[in-house]
Amino acid sequence: MDRYGYGLRDVERLYAPMRDAHRFLEARDPPPKRSTTDNLLAGFEVAAGAAAVGFLAGWTGGPDILGTGIPLGLSLGLLGHALTLLDVVPAGLEDHVHNVSNGAIAGWAAIWALGEGAVAARDAQRGAAAGLPPQHHADPQPVAAVRGLPPGSPRALPPASPRPGALNEAELQAVMMQSMLRRAA
């Protein structure tokens, strides 16, 4: 019994009708089975949405819409979901748009997490160089808020290269080092 006088039998007695109704509905109308092809297509669509956000972030020079601070991937994902909910998307394509939108949101989340990880690693290195003990989630303020950025800001990423083409490993390291030195100053 808990402090209100309810015991496990009371919970089971209240839960039993819901469980029975769920079993009845599943027996009457079983959920449709998705084929392996459908599952592969859904996975490809999610990956394509995430890749598109990464590509656009690299193309435009940052993870936001033309330097406005509005997250590109999150905006595209929410726009896709809103269009399907408002019945703007043609019938039969809703699942595909949902999958690509989920991928766009996942791409934004990956870029955000990359930036937060880079900031945490840099701050940990600075603290170790100063002889401070490492911080393990004990700091009540987010790391980005200490530097004056909003929490969760994707601005922690190094800026994209202004020239077209892929960077090799040495060029990427040099750009990241210059970016960190600029932020430290």
C-alpha positions as CSV (number, residue, x, y, z in Angstrom):
1,M,0.0,0.0,0.0
2,D,1.1,3.5,-0.7
3,R,0.5,6.6,1.4
4,Y,-2.9,7.0,-0.2
5,G,-4.1,3.5,0.7
6,Y,-3.8,2.0,-2.8
7,G,-2.2,-1.3,-3.4
8,L,-1.0,-3.3,-6.4
9,R,-4.4,-5.1,-6.6
10,D,-6.2,-1.7,-7.0
11,V,-3.9,-0.8,-9.8
12,E,-4.4,-4.1,-11.5
13,R,-8.1,-3.8,-11.1
14,L,-8.1,-0.4,-12.8
15,Y,-5.7,-1.4,-15.5
16,A,-7.5,-4.7,-16.5
17,P,-10.4,-3.1,-18.5
18,M,-7.9,-1.0,-20.5
19,R,-5.7,-4.0,-21.2
20,D,-8.7,-6.1,-22.3
21,A,-10.0,-3.3,-24.6
22,H,-6.6,-3.0,-26.2
23,R,-6.4,-6.7,-26.8
24,F,-10.0,-6.7,-28.3
25,L,-9.2,-3.9,-30.7
26,E,-5.9,-5.5,-31.8
27,A,-7.7,-8.8,-32.4
28,R,-10.4,-7.1,-34.4
29,D,-8.3,-4.7,-36.4
30,P,-4.6,-5.9,-36.3
31,P,-2.1,-3.2,-37.2
32,P,-0.9,-3.5,-40.8
33,K,2.4,-5.2,-41.2
34,R,5.0,-3.2,-43.0
35,S,7.1,-5.0,-45.6
36,T,10.9,-5.0,-45.5
37,T,10.9,-2.8,-48.6
38,D,8.7,-0.2,-46.8
39,N,11.0,-0.3,-43.7
40,L,14.1,0.2,-46.0
41,L,12.4,3.0,-47.8
42,A,11.5,4.7,-44.6
43,G,15.1,4.4,-43.3
44,F,16.4,5.8,-46.6
45,E,14.0,8.8,-46.4
46,V,15.0,9.6,-42.9
47,A,18.7,9.4,-43.8
48,A,18.1,11.5,-46.9
49,G,16.4,14.2,-44.8
50,A,19.3,14.3,-42.4
51,A,21.9,14.3,-45.2
52,A,20.0,17.2,-46.9
53,V,20.2,19.3,-43.8
54,G,23.9,18.6,-43.5
55,F,24.5,19.5,-47.1
56,L,22.5,22.7,-46.9
57,A,24.3,23.7,-43.7
58,G,27.6,23.2,-45.5
59,W,26.4,25.0,-48.6
60,T,25.0,28.0,-46.8
61,G,27.9,28.3,-44.4
62,G,26.1,27.4,-41.1
63,P,23.3,25.4,-39.5
64,D,20.9,28.3,-39.6
65,I,18.9,30.0,-42.3
66,L,21.3,32.6,-43.9
67,G,22.7,33.7,-40.7
68,T,19.4,34.6,-39.0
69,G,19.8,32.2,-36.1
70,I,16.7,30.2,-37.1
71,P,17.8,26.5,-37.2
72,L,17.5,25.2,-40.8
73,G,16.9,21.5,-40.0
74,L,14.4,22.1,-37.3
75,S,12.5,24.6,-39.5
76,L,12.4,22.2,-42.5
77,G,11.2,19.3,-40.3
78,L,8.5,21.3,-38.7
79,L,7.4,22.8,-42.0
80,G,7.1,19.3,-43.5
81,H,5.0,18.0,-40.6
82,A,2.8,21.1,-40.7
83,L,2.2,20.7,-44.4
84,T,1.1,17.1,-43.9
85,L,-1.2,18.0,-41.0
86,L,-2.8,20.8,-43.0
87,D,-3.5,18.4,-45.9
88,V,-1.3,20.3,-48.3
89,V,0.7,17.2,-49.2
90,P,-1.0,14.9,-51.8
91,A,-2.7,11.8,-50.5
92,G,-0.3,8.8,-50.3
93,L,2.8,10.9,-49.8
94,E,2.2,11.8,-46.1
95,D,4.3,9.0,-44.7
96,H,7.2,9.9,-47.0
97,V,7.1,13.6,-46.1
98,H,6.9,12.7,-42.4
99,N,10.0,10.5,-42.8
100,V,12.0,13.2,-44.6
101,S,10.9,15.7,-42.0
102,N,12.0,13.4,-39.2
103,G,15.3,13.1,-40.9
104,A,15.6,16.9,-41.1
105,I,15.0,17.2,-37.4
106,A,17.5,14.5,-36.7
107,G,20.1,16.3,-38.9
108,W,19.5,19.5,-36.9
109,A,19.8,17.5,-33.6
110,A,23.1,16.0,-34.8
111,I,24.5,19.4,-35.7
112,W,23.4,20.9,-32.4
113,A,25.0,18.0,-30.5
114,L,28.2,18.3,-32.4
115,G,28.4,21.9,-31.5
116,E,27.7,21.3,-27.8
117,G,30.2,18.5,-27.7
118,A,32.9,20.7,-29.3
119,V,32.2,23.5,-26.7
120,A,32.3,21.0,-23.8
121,A,35.5,19.5,-25.0
122,R,37.1,22.9,-25.5
123,D,36.0,24.1,-22.1
124,A,37.3,20.9,-20.5
125,Q,40.7,21.4,-22.2
126,R,40.8,25.0,-21.0
127,G,40.0,23.9,-17.4
128,A,42.6,21.1,-17.5
129,A,45.2,23.6,-18.8
130,A,44.3,25.9,-15.9
131,G,44.6,23.0,-13.4
132,L,40.9,22.8,-12.6
133,P,39.1,19.5,-12.0
134,P,36.8,18.3,-14.8
135,Q,33.2,19.3,-14.6
136,H,30.8,16.3,-14.8
137,H,27.3,17.8,-15.3
138,A,27.6,19.5,-12.0
139,D,27.5,23.0,-13.5
140,P,23.9,24.3,-13.2
141,Q,24.4,26.6,-16.2
142,P,24.7,25.2,-19.7
143,V,28.2,25.6,-21.1
144,A,27.0,27.7,-24.0
145,A,25.2,30.2,-21.7
146,V,28.5,31.0,-19.9
147,R,29.9,32.3,-23.2
148,G,26.9,34.5,-23.9
149,L,25.3,32.2,-26.4
150,P,21.8,30.8,-26.0
151,P,21.7,27.3,-24.6
152,G,21.8,24.7,-27.4
153,S,23.2,27.2,-29.9
154,P,24.5,25.5,-33.0
155,R,26.9,28.5,-33.3
156,A,29.4,26.5,-31.5
157,L,30.3,24.8,-34.8
158,P,33.4,26.1,-36.7
159,P,32.4,28.3,-39.6
160,A,32.2,26.6,-43.0
161,S,35.0,27.2,-45.5
162,P,34.3,30.1,-47.9
163,R,35.8,28.3,-50.9
164,P,33.9,25.5,-52.7
165,G,35.1,21.9,-52.5
166,A,35.9,19.5,-49.7
167,L,38.6,20.2,-47.2
168,N,41.2,17.6,-46.5
169,E,42.0,16.7,-42.9
170,A,44.8,19.2,-42.4
171,E,42.7,22.1,-43.8
172,L,39.8,21.2,-41.6
173,Q,42.1,21.1,-38.5
174,A,43.5,24.5,-39.5
175,V,40.0,26.0,-39.9
176,M,38.9,24.6,-36.5
177,M,42.0,25.9,-34.8
178,Q,41.6,29.4,-36.3
179,S,37.9,29.4,-35.2
180,M,38.8,28.4,-31.7
181,L,41.5,31.0,-31.4
182,R,39.1,33.7,-32.7
183,R,36.5,32.7,-30.1
184,A,39.1,32.6,-27.3
185,A,40.2,36.2,-28.1
